[in-house]
Amino acid sequence: MLIDDDIHLVLSGAMGFDLTNPFDCNVFMLRAGEDWIIFDSGAGIDDDEMFAAFEKTGIPARNLRHLFLTHAHADHAGGAAVLKDRFGVQIYAGDQTADMLEAGDDVKNGLARARDAGIYPSDYRFRAAAVDRRVAEYEVITINDVCIQMICTPGHSFDHVSYLVKTPDLADIQGRTILIVGDALFCGGKVVIQDIPDCNIGDICASIRKLAAPLGYEVFLPGHFNFSLRNGTRHAETAMTYVRQFQCPPSAF
């Protein structure tokens, strides 16, 4: 689904727009010259449905070149191996996410516990995939004049990162700054607090302080629910009204 100039929402499940498998997170795709950059991979439960969603964009498979992961929870990283096998994408991730993805570790990433609780299908397994580039905090990766900077934003999970993306000015299109925020923050200044070992309220609040800093982004693309194409910083500013009072913002569910 084309949502703005050179931005597609490709996958989105039950906590989004019901485009694809219910367990998929919001998976966004941004143009970088002739290449397209994918952010997060969905759960990878229904391969055929996933491939059909990418085909609907009309973008040739050869141009799907790069995949950046925000964290290793199954709804965000479970499809990484599928996309690597099908499209040959290069996978970028922080060190902790990379460790879990390469090991296929469905215990450390929380999938085994969620599966035992009946949240995921009993036969669903996390598929391992090789990570091509481990990204350090504040490192800037440039892909055809699009700059992607990683920001560590733990709290929702211990390995969570966000990406600040800057696109260049083109002939008739002004460059933009986009925040790919995964599950660190949602529209309305909400977060997701879960009873899992690596969810940490102190880290959630510290990450919100980072995202509320003057980063200059307009477009706000979270891993679930709605998104904003303008004035995206207002969501971090709303969350900060709680953090300033030493409170955690409300949970989205």
Buried (B, 14 or more C-beta within 10 A) or exposed (E): EEBBEBBBBBBBBEBBBEBBBBBBBBBBBBBBEEBBBBBBBBBBBBBEBBBEBBEEBEBEEEBBBBBBBBBBBBBBBBBBBBBBEBBEBBBBBBEBBBBBBBBBBBEBBBBBBBBEEEBBEEEBBBBBBEBBEBBEEEEEBEBEEBBBBBBBBBBBBBBBBBBBBBBBEEEEEEEBBBBBBBBBBBBBBBBBBBEBEBBBEEBBBBBBEBBBEEBEBBBBBBBBBEBBBEEBBBBBEBBBEBBEEEEBBEEBE
